[in-house]
Amino acid sequence: MSSTLGSAPGPAVTVKSYPVVAGAGIPVFGGEFDPTAFHVSRRGSFPNDVTITWFTRGRS
């Protein structure tokens, strides 16, 4: 997958989304509330409806 879709440069968050709901899940972030702006730098999808989105911190 990474050779096809590449990766985002710099501080980034990658989110993979699956079309499934399975229980309560695991929290993604812990600690105190500290809003941080991210923007979508790249998005990809697959035939099985899985998507992957790269978010880069702030605006460049």
C-alpha positions in Angstrom: 0.0 0.0 0.0 2.7 2.6 0.9 4.4 2.2 -2.4 1.2 3.0 -4.2 -0.1 5.8 -2.1 3.1 7.3 -0.7 3.3 9.3 2.5 2.8 12.8 3.8 5.9 14.9 4.6 6.4 16.6 8.0 4.3 16.2 11.2 1.3 14.2 10.1 -1.5 11.9 11.3 -2.6 8.9 9.1 -6.1 7.6 9.6 -7.3 4.3 8.1 -11.1 3.9 8.0 -12.8 0.6 7.6 -16.6 0.2 6.8 -17.1 -1.8 10.1 -18.4 -0.9 13.6 -17.0 -3.3 16.2 -17.8 -2.3 19.8 -16.6 0.7 21.8 -13.1 0.8 20.3 -9.9 2.2 21.7 -9.4 6.0 22.2 -7.1 7.5 19.5 -5.7 10.3 21.7 -5.2 10.7 25.4 -4.3 13.5 27.7 -5.8 17.0 28.1 -7.9 18.6 25.4 -5.5 20.6 23.2 -7.0 21.5 19.7 -4.5 21.2 16.9 -5.3 22.2 13.3 -4.7 19.6 10.6 -5.7 19.6 6.9 -6.1 16.8 4.5 -2.9 16.4 2.5 -3.8 13.2 0.7 -6.6 10.7 0.5 -6.8 7.2 -1.0 -9.4 4.5 -1.3 -9.6 0.8 -2.1 -12.1 -1.4 -3.8 -13.2 -2.9 -0.4 -14.3 0.6 0.8 -11.3 1.1 3.1 -10.0 4.6 3.0 -6.7 6.1 4.1 -6.3 9.9 4.8 -3.2 11.8 5.6 -3.5 14.9 7.7 -0.7 17.5 8.0 -0.4 19.8 10.9 -1.5 23.4 10.1 -1.5 24.9 6.6 1.5 25.2 4.5 
